[in-house]
Amino acid sequence: MYVLGVAGDVDEDVFRNEVLYLQQLSARRWNAEGRMLSLVNHPSTASGYAQLPLATRGNLAYSLDAMGKVLDPDEDVLFLYLTSHGLDNNSFYLHTGPKQEDFLAPRELAKMLENAKIGNAVIVVSACYSGAFIQALRSPRHVVITAARRDRPSFGCGNTDSATWFGRAFLVEALNSTNDFTAAFDMAATTVRRREKQEGETPSVPQFESGKQVTEVLARWRAGLAEAPAVPYPFAHQPDQKASD
C-alpha cells in the first residue's frame, strides 16, 4: 500500500489533522512506513522541521507521477485521501494562502491518475458535493469513496472540531476497526447518517463504488496484514459546529 494524503485549505485545522493522522494510521496498521507522502496547506507545516509540500494541482500531479514510477501497477495499491472544502460545481478546493486558491475538477484528477499509470487505487474525497468524483474515477481498478452525493454538502469543517464528520467516522473510527474498505464505508455511512439526523442536517449521502479487479487485489493485501491495535487520534476534540465542508 502506498499512501498519499492531501489537505487542501490553509485556513482549516481539520484537514491537516486528518492527513497527519493518516500517516500514523497507515504506518502502524498497513505497514506503509516509507511509502507515504502528504501534501498539506497549513501554517504549522509550512516551514521548519515539520515542513511538508503544499497541496497544489502541480504537486499532486508530480506526487502521483513519482509514485507511479515505483509501485507495481498490478499488485500494489495507492490509497489517496483528499480532504478540503468542495464547491457546488463539484470541484475540490486548494487554498495555499491569501488570494492563492485553485480548484481540482473530478476529470482532472482522473487524468492525473491515468497519466501516472497508477493502476489500483482507493480514492477517498472528503468534501462537499464530492459525489461527482464517482463517475469521473469509475474503473475496474478503483475504489472510489466520497463524503457526500454530488448535490449535497458534508459537515464538520471549521476550527471548532478536530475532524470532519466523515473523516472521523471513516478514517478515525472505521479504519481502526477493519482494513476492509467496503466494511469501513458502511460503518462510516451509518455513523454519519445517525449524526446528521441527531443534528437536524440534510443527509450528505456518502457514496461508494468498487471495481472488481481492485477488490481482488485488496483481498490479497488484507490477507498479508498482521493484526494491529487501534491508533489513537492525537488531536483534541472540541465542541462541534454545523459548518459544511
N, C-alpha and C positions, 0 to 999 in steps of 0.2 A: 504494500500500500504506500503510495506517495500522497502527500497532503499539501494542499495549497489553500491558505485562508486569506480572505480579502475583507478588510474593514473599511467601508467607503467614505464615512463622513468624519471629518476632523473635529467637529463640534460635539460629538456624542461619545460618552464613555462606553455605552453598552456594546457597540460594535467592536471596539478594541478589546473589551473584556472577553467577548466570545471567541475572537480569533486567538488571543493569547491562551485562553483555556483550551482551545482545540489543540494547540501544541502539546500541552500536558497530557490531555486525554489520548491523543494518537501515539505519543511516545510510550505511555505506560500500558495501554490496553491493546494497541495494534503493533507494537514493536517498530514504530516508524521513525525512531530517532535517526537523524542523518538523512532523512528523505522528506523533510518538511520545509516549507517556505511560507512566510507571512508577509503580506503587503498591508500596511496599516497607516491610515491617516488619523493621527492623534498627536497632540503636543508632547505627550510623555515618551513617544517613540521616535521623535524627530531628530534627536541628537544624543551624543554621549554613548555610554556603554550599551544602552538598550536600543540603539538606533535600528530602525527597520526600513526597508524600501517603501516608498509611497505607493498607495493604491491608485494607479492611473491606468488608462487603457494601454499605453505603451508598455508599462511594467508588467501588466497582466499578460499581454501577448508575448513579451520576452520570457517571462517565467514559464509559460506553457511550452514555448519552443525549447527552452532548456530542459524541462522535464521530459519532453517528447524525445529528446536525444539520448536519454539514459534509461528510461523504463522500457520494459518489454511490452509491446502493444497487445500481445496475445495473452500473456499470463499475469501481468501487473495491472493495478487499478489506480487511477487518480481519484482522490477524494477532494473535490473542490467545493469550498464553503464560502459563499458570498453573503455578507450581511451589511445592510445600509438602508436608507430610505428608497422607496420605489415611487415612481410617478405614474399618474393615470394614463400616460401613453405607453406604459409597460417598460420603461427604461429604468436602469439601475443607477443610482446617484453616486458620483465620485467627486468628492469635495476635499481639496487639499489645503485650502486657505481662503482668505478674503478675496472675492471675485475670481477665485480659481476653482471652477467647477466643470465637470464633464458628465457624460451620460453614456451608459453602455446598453445598447439595444440587444434583445434576445438573438437576433440573427448575426450580430457582430460577434457575440460570444461563440455561437455555433461555428462561425468561420474561423475563429482563432483556434478552436479545438481541432477542426479539420486540418488547418494548415500545420499545426504542431504534430499531427499524426499520433494523437494521444491513445486512441484505441478505447479500452474500457474505462469508464468514469462513473462515479457517483457525484452528481452535481446538486448542491443544495443552494437555493436562492431564498434568503430570508429577508423579505421586503414586501411592502405594499404592492398590490397589483402584479405580483410576480408570476402568476399562473401562465402568462404568455410564454414564459421560457419552456414550458412543457412541449408545446407544439414545435418550437424552433429547434429544440435539442433532442427530439424524439429519434431513437436509434436502437437497434438490437443490442448495442454495446453500451447503452447509457441507462442509469437510474437517474431520474430527474425528480426532485422534491422541491416544492415551493411552499412558502408560508401562507399564501393566500391564492384565491382564484384571481383570474386576470382582471376582474372588475370589482375586487374587494380590497379594503385596507387590512393590514395586520396591526398588532398593537404592542406597546411596551418600549417604544423609543423614548428618548429623553434621559436626563441625568438624575431622575429620582428613583430609578431601578437599576439593578446591576446586570440585567439581561433582558432581551426582548421576550415576549410571552412565548413565541415559537422557539426561540433559541434556548430558553430554559427548559421547555418541555422536551425538545428533541435532543439537543446537544448535552445538556447537563443531567437530565433525568433519564430519558430513554436509552441513550447510548452508554450509560453506566450500568444498564440492566441487561442489554443484549448487543451483540455485534451484527445482528440480522437487521438490515436497514428497512426491510418491509415491516417487521415487527416493531421497530423503533418508530417508524412513521405512524403506525396505527396507534401506538401508545400516546405519541405526542398530539396527534389529531384529536384524540379523545380528551386529553388534558386541556388543550386549547379551547375546544368546544365547551367544556364544562366551565372554564374560567370566563369565557365570553358571555355565557348565559348568566353566571353569577353577577357579572359587572354590567349587564344590560347592553352589551355591544352587539352590533350586527355581525353574524358569523363570518369569519375570514375564509373559511372553507379551504384549508390546506390541500395541495394537490400532489399526486404521486403517479409515476409511471416507470415501469421497469422492463427493459428488453430481455429477451430470452437468453442471448449469448452472455451478457454480463452477469445474469443471475447464476449461471453455471460456474463462471469464474469465481464469483463471490462465495459460492458454496464451498469450493476448494480452499479458498483463502480462510474462511471461518474454521474449516476442519484443521488447519495448521496452527491456529492460535491457542496459546495456553490460557488457562483461567487467570483472570486478573481482577484485583479489587476495584471498587468504585474510586474515582478520582475526585476529591473534594473541590468544590468551586471556590476559588480564593478571594472572590470579590464580594464585599459586604452587601447584603440585601437591604435596600432602602424601601420606604413605602412606595407602592406603585402609583403610576399615573396612567391615565387612559389615552395618552397621546398615541396616534397611529404612526407606523413606521414609514 
